[in-house]
Amino acid sequence: MKYLDTPLFGLLISIIAFEIGVYINRKTRISILNPLIVAIGLIIGFLLYFDIDYDVYNRGGMIISFFIAPATVALAVPLYRQI
């Protein structure tokens, strides 16, 4: 399965799972069905069901992690300036 070796695989799985979580949250309006919690469950289930190694998935997940740190700082700077 050559397509599993690309970082795009993990990135797409994460985005699709989150979008499904957003859809479920909007339809049910149940607070425990937070899109992030639903996405985590979907990703874990997907990796277990298809017997995909976490390291293969994490190659794409690292792309998301790479952008989280600058986004956090970008959100924190205006907050710091208001203090």
Long-range contacts (C-beta under 8 A, 24 or more apart in sequence): 4-52, 4-56, 5-56, 6-59, 6-60, 7-59, 7-60, 7-62, 7-63, 8-60, 9-56, 9-57, 9-59, 9-60, 10-56, 10-57, 10-58, 10-59, 10-60, 10-61, 10-62, 10-63, 11-60, 11-61, 11-63, 11-64, 12-60, 13-43, 13-46, 13-57, 13-60, 14-39, 14-43, 14-60, 14-61, 14-64, 17-42, 17-43, 17-46
